[in-house]
Amino acid sequence: MLAREGRAEATVGRGTFVRGPATAGAPGALRVTLAGSVERLLDMERSHPAYAAGAEVAPLHALTPDPGLYPIRGFRRALDRALDEDGDRLFGYGDHQGNDPLRAALRAHLASHGFDTSADDVVLCQGASQGIALALRLFAESGDTVAVEEPTYRNVLGAITALGLRAVPVPMTPDGPDLEVLERVLARPEVKLFYTMPSFHNPLGTTTSLAHRHALLALARASAKPLIEDGFELDLRFRGRPVPPLAALDRSGIVVHLFSFSKSLFPGLRIGAITARGRAVQGLLALRQATDLSGALLLQAAVARFVSSGAYHRHLRTLRRSLRNRCDALLDALARHMPAGTRWTEPEGGYQVWVELPAGLDSRALLAPAERAGVTFAPGYQFHLDARPSHALRLTTAMADVDVIERGVAALARVVNEELEDRAQRPRARGINV
Ligand SMILES: Cc1ncc(COP(=O)(O)O)c(C=O)c1O
């Protein structure tokens, strides 16, 4: 029967074989035309590395929190309570803004970061990723330009491409985005907004000062251009004095703030929050209505209980301790193993550290030998708008405990040293040939 339907091929003496699916090139198959923005997105995706996996490879590229640190038992209790107490209400459509108790719990939580807002200004979303897409759509449409830091979060470049937007880079300095360049960029009429990560920048791991934040806000106010503040690791500070989010310092309502539970609780929940003001909130709700109606109420209700019972706060204490230990192990291993001329950032929170290799090296070219030596990292080119070669790379502590970090950095250092030795010998070899 399968053979008659063309799904299997039977040959006497050989057996019966399942036929592969029709490919785009198969006779009769229709080749669909994808939107130009999607073709560009596919091109971008193709240029990203497929990382090696396996117990022998230290995954220092990953930005997914370690499942070993998930507070599953406590979360199960919160989920059970949500089901017992509100079960039937949690299986319907919610309103676009999201579960009331979670918005109230988030309001209180954000206030603990010095960010006083109202639950009416909090819109729940599916992780900061959806927050990024909604916030971009709030202010910009196809053909518009948005300003981003360079280097920046790789997926924001994808979101920009998918929406048919253009991106203009604002270079990062050790103090944060270059404010002189930003001022010029924001003055351009086609530039609609600036996307920024003031705390625990991805990929740099850096945090801007209070003075820089005030200056940035003043620029945004003067140009009347909104800021999208990505606070995806807001809860992950493990040392140093907290600096209030831009949104906490903003008096004129030009900051749209994104929060996420992905890096501090579970990424699979897909729960984040956008905080905005006035018409921006109305706009977000309308976009939500036009996109996906609402999020998963049951999970939102469980997180509300997890946060308001104090379990989230207790979990954060453990998580931050572990992050600090891992970060210390990483910085210590870099200092012991990496060759002279290597520089790196020293984060006060989050998972990521930016490493600049000695000049002249291309981190992308080192990825394959590094994987063979037992370590992965995120090469710097992917965080650039034009994917130009970079001697830098991002290391993370998310999926590696201190032993794996030590092993991974030692392997990376071996590969970098070998490359440097190779380079040192190359000119000599050429000399002999001449
Ligand atoms: C800077 C930044 N923003 C947002 C996200 C997306 O997070 P979420 O899982 O909340 O969508 C990530 C994930 O790595 C990120 O690095």
The ligand as an ORCA input file, in Angstrom:
! r2SCAN-3c Opt
* xyz 0 1
  C      20.539     40.200     25.497
  C      19.442     39.190     25.467
  N      18.183     39.616     25.411
  C      17.163     38.751     25.363
  C      17.382     37.399     25.372
  C      16.207     36.479     25.204
  O      15.765     35.978     26.363
  P      14.349     35.297     26.544
  O      14.620     33.867     26.773
  O      13.785     36.006     27.717
  O      13.532     35.512     25.320
  C      18.678     36.905     25.443
  C      18.952     35.460     25.443
  O      20.051     35.012     25.428
  C      19.737     37.828     25.491
  O      21.004     37.421     25.527
*
